[in-house]
Amino acid sequence: MSFADDEEILQDFLVEAGEILEQLSEQLVDLEQRPDDKDLLNAIFRGFHTVKGGAGFLQLNPMVECCHVTENLFDILRNGQRTVTSELMDVVLQALDAVNSQFEAVQQRQEPECGS
């Protein structure tokens, strides 16, 4: 993506995604205390889904891929096909760290990298 071509859209994405990523951090901490909370699982799913959509619109493909995988995991969790474990939370927190690193790259007008 050319950041200069879509500066206004990029700014909107940075504001919205920044707020969602902050919420996700808090929600994941809450999830460790309430692993069966369906509303919380749905909210986390929606957060990753929304960031993925904005990243996709801006063609930030590494961020889309990371959010997509995490979104799919939360779809499985919210549908009761798997339960939240401490090991799973470690992986989810690593995924959020990767998305946050990619987000920081975009803030600096750099292309996000896979597995950042």
DSSP file (Angstrom, degrees, kcal/mol; ACC not computed):
  #  RESIDUE AA STRUCTURE BP1 BP2  ACC     N-H-->O    O-->H-N    N-H-->O    O-->H-N    TCO  KAPPA ALPHA  PHI   PSI    X-CA   Y-CA   Z-CA
    1    1 A M              0   0    0      0, 0.0     2,-0.8     0, 0.0     3,-0.1   0.000 360.0 360.0 360.0 146.4    0.0    0.0    0.0
    2    2 A S    >>  -     0   0    0      1,-0.2     4,-0.9     2,-0.0     3,-0.6  -0.876 360.0-159.8 -95.9 111.9    1.1    3.5   -0.6
    3    3 A F  T 34 S+     0   0    0     -2,-0.8     3,-0.4     1,-0.2     7,-0.2   0.843  88.1  57.6 -62.8 -33.5    0.6    5.3    2.7
    4    4 A A  T >4 S+     0   0    0      1,-0.2     3,-0.8     2,-0.2    -1,-0.2   0.839 100.5  57.8 -67.0 -32.5    0.5    8.8    1.0
    5    5 A D  T <4 S+     0   0    0     -3,-0.6    -1,-0.2     1,-0.2    -2,-0.2   0.816 118.3  28.8 -67.9 -30.8   -2.4    7.8   -1.3
    6    6 A D  T 3X S+     0   0    0     -4,-0.9     4,-3.0    -3,-0.4    -1,-0.2  -0.211  73.5 139.0-125.6  41.7   -4.8    7.0    1.6
    7    7 A E  H <> S+     0   0    0     -3,-0.8     4,-2.6     1,-0.2     5,-0.2   0.882  75.2  48.2 -59.6 -42.7   -3.6    9.2    4.5
    8    8 A E  H  > S+     0   0    0      2,-0.2     4,-2.1     1,-0.2    -1,-0.2   0.928 115.1  44.8 -66.3 -43.6   -7.1   10.1    5.7
    9    9 A I  H  > S+     0   0    0      1,-0.2     4,-2.4     2,-0.2    -2,-0.2   0.907 113.0  52.3 -64.0 -41.8   -8.3    6.5    5.6
   10   10 A L  H  X S+     0   0    0     -4,-3.0     4,-2.8     1,-0.2    -2,-0.2   0.914 107.6  51.6 -61.4 -43.3   -5.1    5.4    7.2
   11   11 A Q  H  X S+     0   0    0     -4,-2.6     4,-2.1     2,-0.2    -1,-0.2   0.914 109.8  49.5 -61.1 -42.8   -5.6    7.9   10.0
   12   12 A D  H  X S+     0   0    0     -4,-2.1     4,-2.6     1,-0.2     5,-0.3   0.924 112.1  48.6 -60.8 -43.8   -9.1    6.6   10.6
   13   13 A F  H  X S+     0   0    0     -4,-2.4     4,-3.2     1,-0.2     5,-0.4   0.919 109.1  52.8 -61.9 -44.3   -7.8    3.1   10.8
   14   14 A L  H  X S+     0   0    0     -4,-2.8     4,-1.7     1,-0.2    -1,-0.2   0.889 112.3  44.9 -61.8 -39.6   -5.0    4.0   13.2
   15   15 A V  H  X S+     0   0    0     -4,-2.1     4,-1.9    -5,-0.2    -2,-0.2   0.965 119.4  40.1 -67.5 -52.0   -7.5    5.6   15.6
   16   16 A E  H  X S+     0   0    0     -4,-2.6     4,-2.3     1,-0.2    -2,-0.2   0.941 119.0  44.6 -65.5 -48.6  -10.0    2.8   15.4
   17   17 A A  H  X S+     0   0    0     -4,-3.2     4,-3.0    -5,-0.3     5,-0.2   0.881 110.4  55.9 -65.9 -37.0   -7.6   -0.1   15.4
   18   18 A G  H  X S+     0   0    0     -4,-1.7     4,-1.8    -5,-0.4    -1,-0.2   0.920 109.9  45.6 -59.8 -43.6   -5.5    1.5   18.2
   19   19 A E  H  X S+     0   0    0     -4,-1.9     4,-2.2     2,-0.2    -2,-0.2   0.912 114.0  48.7 -65.2 -42.6   -8.6    1.7   20.4
   20   20 A I  H  X S+     0   0    0     -4,-2.3     4,-2.9     1,-0.2    -2,-0.2   0.909 109.0  52.2 -65.9 -41.9   -9.6   -1.8   19.6
   21   21 A L  H  X S+     0   0    0     -4,-3.0     4,-1.9     2,-0.2    -1,-0.2   0.884 109.4  50.2 -63.9 -37.1   -6.1   -3.2   20.3
   22   22 A E  H  X S+     0   0    0     -4,-1.8     4,-1.7    -5,-0.2    -1,-0.2   0.927 111.9  48.0 -63.4 -43.9   -6.1   -1.5   23.7
   23   23 A Q  H  X S+     0   0    0     -4,-2.2     4,-3.1     1,-0.2    -2,-0.2   0.913 108.1  55.1 -61.6 -43.3   -9.5   -3.1   24.4
   24   24 A L  H  X S+     0   0    0     -4,-2.9     4,-2.5     1,-0.2    -1,-0.2   0.894 104.5  53.7 -59.2 -40.7   -8.3   -6.5   23.3
   25   25 A S  H  X S+     0   0    0     -4,-1.9     4,-1.5     1,-0.2    -1,-0.2   0.935 113.4  42.6 -58.6 -46.3   -5.4   -6.3   25.7
   26   26 A E  H  X S+     0   0    0     -4,-1.7     4,-2.2     1,-0.2    -2,-0.2   0.907 113.4  51.9 -66.6 -42.1   -7.8   -5.6   28.6
   27   27 A Q  H  X S+     0   0    0     -4,-3.1     4,-2.4     1,-0.2    -2,-0.2   0.860 106.4  53.6 -65.6 -35.1  -10.3   -8.2   27.4
   28   28 A L  H  X S+     0   0    0     -4,-2.5     4,-1.3     2,-0.2    -1,-0.2   0.871 107.7  50.7 -68.9 -35.0   -7.7  -10.9   27.2
   29   29 A V  H  X S+     0   0    0     -4,-1.5     4,-0.8    -5,-0.2     3,-0.4   0.931 112.0  48.0 -63.5 -44.5   -6.7  -10.3   30.8
   30   30 A D  H >X S+     0   0    0     -4,-2.2     4,-1.9     1,-0.2     3,-0.9   0.882 105.4  59.8 -61.6 -38.1  -10.4  -10.5   31.7
   31   31 A L  H 3< S+     0   0    0     -4,-2.4    -1,-0.2     1,-0.3    -2,-0.2   0.837  96.0  60.5 -62.5 -33.1  -10.7  -13.8   29.7
   32   32 A E  H 3< S+     0   0    0     -4,-1.3    -1,-0.3    -3,-0.4    -2,-0.2   0.833 112.5  39.2 -63.1 -29.9   -8.0  -15.4   31.9
   33   33 A Q  H << S+     0   0    0     -3,-0.9    -2,-0.2    -4,-0.8    -1,-0.2   0.754 129.3  30.6 -87.1 -27.9  -10.3  -14.8   34.9
   34   34 A R    ><  +     0   0    0     -4,-1.9     3,-1.8     1,-0.1    -1,-0.2  -0.539  66.8 162.8-131.2  66.3  -13.6  -15.7   33.0
   35   35 A P  T 3  S+     0   0    0      0, 0.0    49,-0.3     0, 0.0    -1,-0.1   0.645  76.4  51.0 -66.1 -14.2  -12.7  -18.2   30.3
   36   36 A D  T 3  S+     0   0    0     47,-0.1     2,-1.0    -5,-0.0     3,-0.1   0.309  74.0 124.4-103.4   8.7  -16.3  -19.3   29.8
   37   37 A D    <>  -     0   0    0     -3,-1.8     4,-2.4     1,-0.2     5,-0.2  -0.579  41.2-169.4 -75.5 102.8  -17.7  -15.8   29.3
   38   38 A K  H  > S+     0   0    0     -2,-1.0     4,-2.6     1,-0.2    -1,-0.2   0.864  84.7  53.9 -63.5 -38.1  -19.5  -16.1   25.9
   39   39 A D  H  > S+     0   0    0      2,-0.2     4,-2.3     1,-0.2    -1,-0.2   0.906 110.5  47.1 -63.5 -39.8  -20.0  -12.3   25.7
   40   40 A L  H  > S+     0   0    0      2,-0.2     4,-2.4     1,-0.2    -2,-0.2   0.909 111.0  50.8 -67.9 -42.2  -16.3  -11.7   26.2
   41   41 A L  H  X S+     0   0    0     -4,-2.4     4,-2.3     1,-0.2    -2,-0.2   0.907 111.9  48.6 -60.7 -41.5  -15.4  -14.3   23.7
   42   42 A N  H  X S+     0   0    0     -4,-2.6     4,-2.7     2,-0.2    -2,-0.2   0.905 110.1  51.2 -64.5 -41.4  -17.7  -12.7   21.2
   43   43 A A  H  X S+     0   0    0     -4,-2.3     4,-2.1     2,-0.2    -2,-0.2   0.903 111.2  47.4 -64.1 -41.5  -16.3   -9.2   21.9
   44   44 A I  H  X S+     0   0    0     -4,-2.4     4,-2.3     2,-0.2     5,-0.2   0.920 111.2  51.7 -66.1 -43.2  -12.7  -10.5   21.4
   45   45 A F  H  X S+     0   0    0     -4,-2.3     4,-2.4     1,-0.2    -2,-0.2   0.945 111.0  47.9 -55.0 -49.5  -13.8  -12.2   18.1
   46   46 A R  H  X S+     0   0    0     -4,-2.7     4,-2.7     1,-0.2    -1,-0.2   0.865 108.4  55.5 -62.5 -36.7  -15.4   -8.9   16.9
   47   47 A G  H  X S+     0   0    0     -4,-2.1     4,-2.2     2,-0.2     5,-0.2   0.953 111.6  41.3 -61.9 -50.0  -12.3   -6.9   17.8
   48   48 A F  H  X S+     0   0    0     -4,-2.3     4,-2.4     1,-0.2    -1,-0.2   0.889 114.8  53.8 -64.4 -37.2   -9.9   -9.1   15.7
   49   49 A H  H  X S+     0   0    0     -4,-2.4     4,-2.2    -5,-0.2    -2,-0.2   0.910 109.6  47.1 -62.2 -43.4  -12.6   -9.2   13.0
   50   50 A T  H  X S+     0   0    0     -4,-2.7     4,-2.2     2,-0.2     5,-0.2   0.914 112.8  47.5 -67.8 -43.5  -12.8   -5.4   12.8
   51   51 A V  H  X S+     0   0    0     -4,-2.2     4,-2.6     1,-0.2     5,-0.2   0.915 111.3  52.9 -63.0 -41.1   -9.0   -4.8   12.8
   52   52 A K  H  X S+     0   0    0     -4,-2.4     4,-2.5    -5,-0.2    -2,-0.2   0.913 108.1  50.9 -59.3 -43.4   -8.8   -7.5   10.1
   53   53 A G  H  X S+     0   0    0     -4,-2.2     4,-2.2     2,-0.2    -1,-0.2   0.925 112.4  44.7 -62.4 -45.9  -11.4   -5.7    8.0
   54   54 A G  H  X S+     0   0    0     -4,-2.2     4,-1.5     1,-0.2    -1,-0.2   0.906 114.2  49.4 -64.8 -41.2   -9.6   -2.3    8.2
   55   55 A A  H  <>S+     0   0    0     -4,-2.6     5,-3.1     1,-0.2    -2,-0.2   0.881 110.2  51.9 -64.9 -37.3   -6.2   -3.8    7.5
   56   56 A G  H ><5S+     0   0    0     -4,-2.5     3,-1.3    -5,-0.2    -2,-0.2   0.904 105.5  54.0 -65.4 -41.0   -7.7   -5.7    4.5
   57   57 A F  H 3<5S+     0   0    0     -4,-2.2    -1,-0.2     1,-0.3    -2,-0.2   0.862 113.2  43.6 -60.1 -35.2   -9.1   -2.4    3.1
   58   58 A L  T 3<5S-     0   0    0     -4,-1.5    -1,-0.3    -5,-0.1    -2,-0.2   0.365 114.9-118.8 -91.3   4.4   -5.6   -0.9    3.4
   59   59 A Q  T < 5 +     0   0    0     -3,-1.3     2,-1.3    -4,-0.2    -3,-0.2   0.864  58.7 154.0  60.2  39.9   -4.0   -4.1    1.9
   60   60 A L    >>< +     0   0    0     -5,-3.1     4,-2.1     1,-0.2     3,-0.8  -0.606  17.6 176.0 -93.1  71.6   -2.0   -4.7    5.1
   61   61 A N  H 3>  +     0   0    0     -2,-1.3     4,-2.7     1,-0.3     5,-0.2   0.795  67.9  54.3 -59.1 -39.9   -1.9   -8.4    4.3
   62   62 A P  H 3> S+     0   0    0      0, 0.0     4,-2.0     0, 0.0    -1,-0.3   0.905 112.4  46.1 -61.1 -37.3    0.4   -9.6    7.2
   63   63 A M  H <> S+     0   0    0     -3,-0.8     4,-2.5     2,-0.2     5,-0.2   0.896 111.2  52.5 -69.6 -39.7   -1.9   -8.0    9.7
   64   64 A V  H  X S+     0   0    0     -4,-2.1     4,-2.7     1,-0.2    -1,-0.2   0.936 109.8  49.3 -58.6 -47.0   -4.9   -9.4    7.9
   65   65 A E  H  X S+     0   0    0     -4,-2.7     4,-2.2     2,-0.2    -2,-0.2   0.921 112.5  46.0 -61.7 -46.1   -3.4  -12.9    8.1
   66   66 A C  H  X S+     0   0    0     -4,-2.0     4,-2.0     1,-0.2    -1,-0.2   0.921 115.6  46.0 -65.1 -44.2   -2.6  -12.7   11.8
   67   67 A C  H  X S+     0   0    0     -4,-2.5     4,-3.1     1,-0.2    -1,-0.2   0.886 110.7  54.8 -64.9 -38.1   -6.0  -11.3   12.7
   68   68 A H  H  X S+     0   0    0     -4,-2.7     4,-2.5    -5,-0.2    -2,-0.2   0.929 108.5  46.8 -62.9 -46.5   -7.7  -13.9   10.6
   69   69 A V  H  X S+     0   0    0     -4,-2.2     4,-1.9     2,-0.2    -1,-0.2   0.920 116.4  44.8 -61.5 -43.9   -6.0  -16.8   12.3
   70   70 A T  H  X S+     0   0    0     -4,-2.0     4,-2.2     2,-0.2    -2,-0.2   0.895 111.2  53.0 -69.2 -40.2   -6.8  -15.4   15.7
   71   71 A E  H  X S+     0   0    0     -4,-3.1     4,-1.8     1,-0.2    -2,-0.2   0.920 108.3  51.3 -59.2 -44.5  -10.4  -14.5   14.7
   72   72 A N  H  X S+     0   0    0     -4,-2.5     4,-2.0     1,-0.2    -1,-0.2   0.900 107.6  52.8 -60.8 -40.9  -10.9  -18.1   13.6
   73   73 A L  H  X S+     0   0    0     -4,-1.9     4,-2.3     1,-0.2    -1,-0.2   0.922 109.5  48.2 -60.7 -44.1   -9.6  -19.4   16.9
   74   74 A F  H  X S+     0   0    0     -4,-2.2     4,-2.6     1,-0.2    -1,-0.2   0.786 106.4  57.3 -70.8 -25.6  -12.1  -17.2   18.8
   75   75 A D  H  X S+     0   0    0     -4,-1.8     4,-1.3     2,-0.2    -1,-0.2   0.917 108.9  46.5 -65.1 -42.9  -14.9  -18.4   16.5
   76   76 A I  H  <>S+     0   0    0     -4,-2.0     5,-2.1     2,-0.2     6,-0.7   0.910 114.5  48.0 -63.2 -43.2  -14.0  -22.0   17.7
   77   77 A L  H ><5S+     0   0    0     -4,-2.3     3,-1.6     1,-0.2    -2,-0.2   0.922 110.9  48.7 -65.4 -44.9  -13.9  -20.9   21.3
   78   78 A R  H 3<5S+     0   0    0     -4,-2.6    -1,-0.2     1,-0.3    -2,-0.2   0.742 108.9  54.3 -71.4 -20.8  -17.1  -19.0   21.3
   79   79 A N  T 3<5S-     0   0    0     -4,-1.3    -1,-0.3    -5,-0.2    -2,-0.2   0.364 115.2-116.3 -91.9   5.0  -18.9  -21.9   19.6
   80   80 A G  T < 5S+     0   0    0     -3,-1.6    -3,-0.2     2,-0.2    -2,-0.1   0.633  80.3 123.9  75.9  14.4  -17.7  -24.2   22.4
   81   81 A Q  S   <S+     0   0    0     -5,-2.1     2,-0.3    -6,-0.2    -4,-0.2   0.628  81.7  15.2 -81.7 -13.2  -15.5  -26.4   20.2
   82   82 A R  S    S-     0   0    0     -6,-0.7     2,-0.3    -5,-0.2    -2,-0.2  -0.977  76.4-129.7-153.1 155.6  -12.5  -25.7   22.4
   83   83 A T        -     0   0    0     -2,-0.3     2,-0.4    -3,-0.1     5,-0.1  -0.783  29.8-100.7-111.4 157.2  -11.9  -24.3   25.8
   84   84 A V        +     0   0    0    -49,-0.3     2,-0.3    -2,-0.3     3,-0.0  -0.598  45.1 175.6 -75.3 127.8   -9.6  -21.6   27.0
   85   85 A T     >  -     0   0    0     -2,-0.4     4,-2.4     1,-0.1     5,-0.2  -0.835  44.8-109.3-125.2 166.7   -6.4  -22.9   28.6
   86   86 A S  H  > S+     0   0    0     -2,-0.3     4,-1.9     1,-0.2     5,-0.1   0.877 120.7  52.6 -64.9 -35.7   -3.3  -21.2   29.9
   87   87 A E  H  > S+     0   0    0      2,-0.2     4,-1.6     1,-0.2    -1,-0.2   0.912 109.7  48.2 -64.9 -41.8   -1.3  -22.6   27.0
   88   88 A L  H  > S+     0   0    0      1,-0.2     4,-2.5     2,-0.2    -2,-0.2   0.897 108.4  54.2 -65.1 -40.3   -3.8  -21.2   24.5
   89   89 A M  H  X S+     0   0    0     -4,-2.4     4,-2.8     1,-0.2    -1,-0.2   0.876 103.7  56.4 -62.1 -36.9   -3.8  -17.8   26.2
   90   90 A D  H  X S+     0   0    0     -4,-1.9     4,-1.8     1,-0.2    -1,-0.2   0.920 109.9  45.4 -59.2 -42.9    0.0  -17.7   25.7
   91   91 A V  H  X S+     0   0    0     -4,-1.6     4,-2.2     2,-0.2    -2,-0.2   0.908 112.5  50.4 -67.3 -42.4   -0.5  -18.2   22.0
   92   92 A V  H  X S+     0   0    0     -4,-2.5     4,-2.6     1,-0.2    -2,-0.2   0.909 109.7  50.4 -63.3 -42.1   -3.2  -15.6   21.8
   93   93 A L  H  X S+     0   0    0     -4,-2.8     4,-2.3     1,-0.2    -1,-0.2   0.867 109.3  51.7 -65.1 -35.0   -1.1  -13.1   23.7
   94   94 A Q  H  X S+     0   0    0     -4,-1.8     4,-2.2    -5,-0.2    -1,-0.2   0.898 109.3  50.5 -65.0 -40.0    1.7  -13.8   21.2
   95   95 A A  H  X S+     0   0    0     -4,-2.2     4,-2.5     2,-0.2    -2,-0.2   0.919 110.3  48.9 -63.8 -43.1   -0.7  -13.2   18.3
   96   96 A L  H  X S+     0   0    0     -4,-2.6     4,-2.8     1,-0.2    -2,-0.2   0.903 109.4  52.9 -64.0 -39.4   -1.8   -9.9   19.9
   97   97 A D  H  X S+     0   0    0     -4,-2.3     4,-2.3     2,-0.2    -1,-0.2   0.909 109.1  50.0 -59.5 -41.5    1.9   -8.9   20.4
   98   98 A A  H  X S+     0   0    0     -4,-2.2     4,-2.4     2,-0.2    -2,-0.2   0.927 111.6  47.2 -63.9 -44.8    2.4   -9.6   16.7
   99   99 A V  H  X S+     0   0    0     -4,-2.5     4,-2.7     1,-0.2    -2,-0.2   0.908 111.4  51.6 -63.8 -41.2   -0.6   -7.5   15.6
  100  100 A N  H  X S+     0   0    0     -4,-2.8     4,-2.4     2,-0.2    -1,-0.2   0.897 109.9  49.3 -62.2 -39.7    0.6   -4.7   17.9
  101  101 A S  H  X S+     0   0    0     -4,-2.3     4,-1.9     2,-0.2    -2,-0.2   0.904 112.2  48.0 -64.7 -40.9    4.1   -4.8   16.4
  102  102 A Q  H  X S+     0   0    0     -4,-2.4     4,-2.2     2,-0.2    -2,-0.2   0.903 110.5  52.2 -65.1 -40.3    2.5   -4.7   12.9
  103  103 A F  H  X S+     0   0    0     -4,-2.7     4,-2.3     1,-0.2    -2,-0.2   0.913 107.7  51.4 -61.3 -43.7    0.3   -1.8   14.0
  104  104 A E  H  X S+     0   0    0     -4,-2.4     4,-1.4     1,-0.2    -1,-0.2   0.880 107.8  53.0 -62.1 -37.8    3.4    0.1   15.3
  105  105 A A  H  <>S+     0   0    0     -4,-1.9     5,-2.9     1,-0.2     3,-0.3   0.927 109.1  48.9 -62.2 -44.0    5.1   -0.4   11.9
  106  106 A V  H ><5S+     0   0    0     -4,-2.2     3,-2.0     1,-0.2    -2,-0.2   0.889 105.9  57.0 -64.2 -39.0    2.0    1.1   10.1
  107  107 A Q  H 3<5S+     0   0    0     -4,-2.3    -1,-0.2     1,-0.3    -2,-0.2   0.848 107.8  48.5 -58.4 -33.0    2.1    4.0   12.5
  108  108 A Q  T 3<5S-     0   0    0     -4,-1.4    -1,-0.3    -3,-0.3    -2,-0.2   0.322 122.4-111.5 -88.4   7.4    5.6    4.6   11.3
  109  109 A R  T < 5S+     0   0    0     -3,-2.0     2,-0.3     1,-0.3    -3,-0.2   0.845  76.3 132.2  62.9  36.3    4.4    4.3    7.7
  110  110 A Q      < -     0   0    0     -5,-2.9    -1,-0.3    -8,-0.1    -2,-0.1  -0.857  66.3-101.4-111.7 152.3    6.3    1.1    7.3
  111  111 A E        -     0   0    0     -2,-0.3     2,-0.1    -3,-0.1   -51,-0.1  -0.541  41.2-117.5 -70.0 133.3    4.9   -2.1    5.8
  112  112 A P        -     0   0    0      0, 0.0     2,-0.3     0, 0.0   -10,-0.1  -0.431  28.4-137.7 -69.8 148.7    4.0   -4.6    8.5
  113  113 A E    >   -     0   0    0     -2,-0.1     3,-1.4   -51,-0.1     2,-0.2  -0.788  20.8-100.6-108.7 152.1    5.9   -7.9    8.4
  114  114 A C  T 3  S+     0   0    0     -2,-0.3   -51,-0.1     1,-0.3    -1,-0.0  -0.485 107.9   9.4 -66.2 134.8    4.5  -11.4    8.9
  115  115 A G  T 3         0   0    0    -53,-0.2    -1,-0.3    -2,-0.2   -16,-0.1   0.752 360.0 360.0  68.2  24.4    5.3  -12.6   12.5
  116  116 A S    <         0   0    0     -3,-1.4    -1,-0.1   -18,-0.1    -2,-0.1   0.512 360.0 360.0 -58.0 360.0    6.4   -9.2   13.7
